[in-house]
């Protein structure tokens, strides 16, 4: 049974941004070994979970692995402990703490852009507020941040998609309940597309999802979650492109799907990762960010 806990990890850092995380060579080596060992143990202990994960979300990484590799990539792009802040857009659900904890671990306490299902609804005003927290690098005058944006889903130990038993509740629940509700409405053929002022966020998520679907599409939860991730990536890109002057800002956007698995261990299905900077001439001011394979890494590399 997948059990999702709303607990803060013991390694969560309580400081404010910018971050002060440093990986020495021994810590790096130990982290890589721990990731490889944990994956091997889960593969052996939960074969049905791994079968479902690989079938529906191929290429998924342990969340600890994903953020370790993402931090390695952003460090190589010049996003250091001293000059970078994190921004986070995840679902308001407490079981997404695992993702938030990893952001805190590597990028310091982030500006919280979270909404239902991880959709980005902060708008121009919210972004302007977030940018006041972004540090100015004295070396080049640039302000740097890493924006992590992810919806979430669960996979039970027996391979059921969307199933999760929450701590203290003696029955399974659906994750993400917001997207699951929309998927159920699509299957039934009955949707309320009006803006409900007593349920504003859910109405906005429903409207935004429907705007991206073709007429007659009725995606199941796992496919709808992928659609949501694409929408969130697009909306983050539009928001940042529309508002930020690249003479002043450089940033990385990290998107994917947070997956809650057995033993309170989270995974990530990577989506789009990109770096935006005015240093990229003739390439729309951006480049795709590729994560390394954990098996290719060793101490000092």
C-alpha positions as CSV (number, residue, x, y, z in Angstrom):
1,X,0.0,0.0,0.0
2,X,1.3,3.4,-0.9
3,X,1.2,5.6,2.2
4,X,1.6,9.3,1.8
5,X,2.7,11.2,4.9
6,X,2.6,14.9,5.5
7,X,5.9,15.0,7.4
8,X,8.9,17.2,7.1
9,X,12.1,15.2,6.4
10,X,14.9,15.4,8.9
11,X,17.2,17.0,6.5
12,X,14.9,19.9,5.7
13,X,16.7,23.2,6.0
14,X,14.9,26.0,7.9
15,X,17.0,29.0,6.7
16,X,15.7,31.6,4.3
17,X,17.0,32.2,0.8
18,X,19.5,32.4,-0.8
19,X,20.6,28.8,-0.2
20,X,23.7,27.7,1.5
21,X,23.9,24.1,0.4
22,X,27.3,22.6,-0.3
23,X,28.2,19.1,-1.5
24,X,31.7,17.9,-0.7
25,X,33.2,15.0,-2.5
26,X,32.4,12.5,0.2
27,X,28.8,13.6,0.5
28,X,28.5,13.4,-3.3
29,X,29.8,9.9,-3.4
30,X,27.6,8.8,-0.5
31,X,24.5,10.3,-2.1
32,X,25.1,8.6,-5.4
33,X,25.6,5.3,-3.7
34,X,22.5,5.7,-1.5
35,X,20.3,6.6,-4.6
36,X,21.5,3.5,-6.5
37,X,21.0,1.3,-3.4
38,X,17.5,2.6,-2.8
39,X,16.4,2.1,-6.4
40,X,17.6,-1.5,-6.3
41,X,15.8,-2.2,-3.0
42,X,12.5,-0.7,-4.2
43,X,12.8,-2.7,-7.5
44,X,13.1,-5.9,-5.6
45,X,10.6,-5.1,-2.9
46,X,7.8,-3.7,-5.0
47,X,7.9,-5.3,-8.5
48,X,4.2,-4.4,-9.3
49,X,4.8,-0.8,-8.4
50,X,7.9,-0.7,-10.7
51,X,6.1,-2.4,-13.5
52,X,3.3,0.3,-13.4
53,X,5.8,3.1,-12.9
54,X,7.8,2.0,-16.0
55,X,4.6,1.4,-18.0
56,X,2.9,4.7,-17.3
57,X,5.8,7.0,-16.4
58,X,8.9,5.6,-18.2
59,X,12.2,7.2,-17.3
60,X,11.0,8.3,-13.8
61,X,13.7,9.0,-11.2
62,X,13.7,8.8,-7.5
63,X,13.0,12.3,-6.3
64,X,16.3,12.4,-4.4
65,X,18.0,11.4,-7.6
66,X,16.1,14.0,-9.7
67,X,17.0,16.9,-7.5
68,X,20.5,15.8,-7.0
69,X,21.0,15.8,-10.8
70,X,19.1,19.0,-11.3
71,X,21.2,20.8,-8.7
72,X,24.3,19.4,-10.5
73,X,23.0,20.8,-13.8
74,X,22.1,24.3,-12.4
75,X,25.4,24.5,-10.6
76,X,27.2,24.0,-13.9
77,X,25.1,26.8,-15.4
78,X,26.4,29.3,-12.7
79,X,23.5,29.0,-10.2
80,X,25.4,28.9,-7.0
81,X,24.5,28.8,-3.3
82,X,25.1,32.5,-3.0
83,X,23.2,33.9,-6.0
84,X,20.1,31.7,-6.4
85,X,16.7,31.4,-4.9
86,X,14.0,28.8,-5.5
87,X,10.4,29.3,-6.6
88,X,8.0,26.4,-6.1
89,X,4.6,25.6,-7.7
90,X,3.3,22.4,-6.4
91,X,-0.2,21.3,-5.2
92,X,-1.4,22.7,-1.9
93,X,-1.8,19.1,-0.7
94,X,0.5,18.4,2.3
95,X,1.8,15.2,0.7
96,X,3.8,17.3,-1.7
97,X,6.1,18.2,1.2
98,X,8.7,15.8,-0.2
99,X,9.1,18.0,-3.3
100,X,9.1,21.2,-1.3
101,X,11.8,19.7,1.0
102,X,14.1,18.9,-1.9
103,X,13.7,22.5,-3.2
104,X,14.6,23.8,0.3
105,X,17.5,21.4,0.6
106,X,19.2,22.6,-2.7
107,X,17.9,26.1,-3.3
108,X,16.9,27.4,0.1
109,X,13.4,28.3,1.3
110,X,11.5,29.2,-1.9
111,X,8.9,31.7,-2.8
112,X,5.7,29.7,-2.7
113,X,3.7,29.9,-5.9
114,X,1.6,26.8,-5.1
115,X,-2.0,26.3,-6.0
116,X,-4.5,23.4,-6.5
117,X,-2.9,20.7,-8.6
118,X,0.3,22.8,-8.9
119,X,-1.2,25.2,-11.5
120,X,0.4,28.6,-11.6
121,X,-2.2,31.3,-10.7
122,X,0.1,34.0,-9.1
123,X,-0.1,36.2,-12.2
124,X,1.9,39.3,-12.9
125,X,1.4,40.7,-9.4
126,X,2.5,37.5,-7.6
127,X,5.5,37.2,-9.9
128,X,6.5,40.8,-9.1
129,X,6.3,40.0,-5.4
130,X,8.5,36.9,-5.9
131,X,11.1,38.8,-7.8
132,X,11.7,41.1,-4.8
133,X,13.2,38.1,-3.1
134,X,15.6,37.2,-5.9
135,X,19.2,38.1,-4.9
136,X,21.4,40.3,-7.1
137,X,24.7,38.7,-8.0
138,X,27.4,41.3,-7.3
139,X,29.7,39.7,-10.0
140,X,27.4,40.5,-13.0
141,X,24.4,42.3,-11.5
142,X,22.0,39.4,-12.6
143,X,19.2,38.0,-10.5
144,X,19.0,34.2,-10.7
145,X,16.3,31.8,-9.6
146,X,15.2,28.2,-10.2
147,X,11.5,27.7,-10.7
148,X,10.2,24.2,-9.9
149,X,6.6,23.4,-11.1
150,X,4.9,20.0,-10.8
151,X,1.5,18.4,-10.5
152,X,1.4,15.1,-8.6
153,X,-0.1,11.6,-8.7
154,X,0.3,8.4,-6.7
155,X,1.1,4.8,-7.7
156,X,0.3,2.1,-5.0
157,X,2.6,-0.8,-4.2
158,X,0.4,-3.1,-6.2
159,X,0.5,-0.8,-9.2
160,X,-2.8,1.1,-9.0
161,X,-2.7,4.5,-10.5
162,X,-3.8,7.4,-8.4
163,X,-4.2,5.3,-5.2
164,X,-2.7,6.5,-2.0
165,X,-3.5,5.8,1.7
166,X,-3.0,8.9,3.8
167,X,-1.6,8.7,7.3
168,X,-4.3,8.5,9.9
169,X,-7.1,7.8,7.3
170,X,-8.1,4.1,7.1
171,X,-9.0,4.1,3.4
172,X,-7.4,4.9,0.1
173,X,-7.7,8.3,-1.5
174,X,-7.1,9.6,-5.0
175,X,-4.1,11.7,-5.9
176,X,-4.4,14.3,-7.3
177,X,-8.0,14.6,-6.2
178,X,-8.4,17.8,-8.2
179,X,-7.3,16.2,-11.5
180,X,-9.1,13.0,-10.6
181,X,-12.3,14.9,-10.2
182,X,-11.9,16.5,-13.6
183,X,-11.1,13.2,-15.2
184,X,-14.2,11.7,-13.7
185,X,-16.3,14.6,-15.1
186,X,-14.8,14.0,-18.5
187,X,-15.6,10.3,-18.4
188,X,-19.2,11.1,-17.5
189,X,-19.5,13.7,-20.2
190,X,-20.9,16.3,-17.7
191,X,-18.7,19.3,-16.8
192,X,-19.5,22.6,-15.2
193,X,-17.3,25.1,-17.0
194,X,-18.6,28.2,-15.2
195,X,-16.4,30.1,-12.7
196,X,-17.7,29.1,-9.3
197,X,-16.7,32.0,-7.0
198,X,-17.0,29.6,-4.0
199,X,-14.6,27.3,-5.6
200,X,-12.4,29.6,-7.7
201,X,-9.2,27.6,-7.9
202,X,-10.9,24.3,-9.0
203,X,-12.9,26.2,-11.6
204,X,-9.8,27.8,-13.0
205,X,-7.9,24.5,-13.2
206,X,-10.9,22.9,-14.9
207,X,-11.2,25.7,-17.5
208,X,-7.4,25.7,-18.1
209,X,-7.4,21.9,-18.7
210,X,-10.4,22.0,-21.0
211,X,-8.7,24.8,-23.1
212,X,-5.9,22.3,-24.0
213,X,-8.0,19.3,-24.8
214,X,-9.5,18.5,-28.2
215,X,-13.2,18.0,-28.4
216,X,-14.3,14.5,-27.2
217,X,-11.0,13.8,-25.4
218,X,-11.5,11.9,-22.1
219,X,-8.1,11.2,-20.7
220,X,-7.6,8.9,-17.7
221,X,-5.9,10.3,-14.6
222,X,-2.3,9.4,-15.7
223,X,-2.7,11.0,-19.1
224,X,-4.5,14.1,-17.6
225,X,-1.7,14.5,-15.2
226,X,0.8,14.6,-18.1
227,X,-1.5,17.2,-19.8
228,X,-1.5,19.2,-16.6
229,X,2.3,19.1,-16.5
230,X,2.5,20.4,-20.1
231,X,0.0,23.2,-19.2
232,X,2.0,24.2,-16.1
233,X,5.3,24.3,-18.1
234,X,3.6,26.5,-20.8
235,X,2.0,28.8,-18.2
236,X,5.3,29.3,-16.3
237,X,7.1,30.0,-19.6
238,X,4.5,32.5,-20.7
239,X,4.5,34.3,-17.3
240,X,8.2,34.6,-17.1
241,X,8.8,35.6,-20.7
242,X,6.1,38.2,-20.6
243,X,7.4,39.9,-17.4
244,X,11.1,39.6,-17.1
245,X,13.9,41.5,-18.7
246,X,16.8,39.2,-19.5
247,X,19.3,42.0,-19.0
248,X,18.4,41.7,-15.3
249,X,17.4,38.0,-15.0
250,X,18.7,34.5,-15.7
251,X,16.6,31.5,-14.6
252,X,16.1,27.8,-14.9
253,X,12.6,26.1,-15.1
254,X,12.2,22.5,-13.9
255,X,9.0,20.7,-14.6
256,X,7.8,17.2,-14.2
257,X,5.3,15.1,-12.3
258,X,5.8,14.2,-8.6
259,X,4.8,10.6,-8.0
260,X,4.1,9.2,-4.5
261,X,5.2,5.6,-4.2
262,X,5.5,3.0,-1.5
263,X,7.3,3.5,1.8
264,X,6.7,7.3,1.6
265,X,9.3,7.5,-1.2
266,X,8.6,10.0,-4.0
267,X,9.6,9.8,-7.7
268,X,9.7,12.3,-10.5
269,X,8.6,11.9,-14.1
270,X,10.7,14.5,-15.8
271,X,9.1,16.9,-18.3
272,X,10.7,20.1,-19.7
273,X,13.8,21.7,-18.2
274,X,15.3,24.8,-19.7
275,X,17.7,27.7,-19.0
276,X,16.9,31.2,-20.1
277,X,19.6,33.8,-20.5
278,X,20.5,36.6,-22.9
279,X,23.8,34.9,-23.4
280,X,22.1,32.5,-25.9
281,X,22.2,34.5,-29.1
282,X,19.9,33.3,-31.9
283,X,18.3,30.6,-29.9
284,X,15.3,32.4,-28.4
285,X,17.5,33.2,-25.3
286,X,17.2,29.6,-24.0
287,X,18.7,26.1,-24.0
288,X,17.3,22.7,-23.0
289,X,18.8,21.4,-19.8
290,X,19.7,17.7,-19.8
291,X,20.2,15.7,-16.6
292,X,23.1,13.3,-16.4
293,X,22.6,9.5,-15.8
294,X,23.3,8.8,-12.2
295,X,25.2,5.6,-13.3
296,X,27.7,7.7,-15.1
297,X,28.6,9.8,-12.1
298,X,31.2,9.2,-9.5
299,X,33.2,11.3,-7.0
300,X,34.8,14.2,-8.7
301,X,32.8,14.1,-11.9
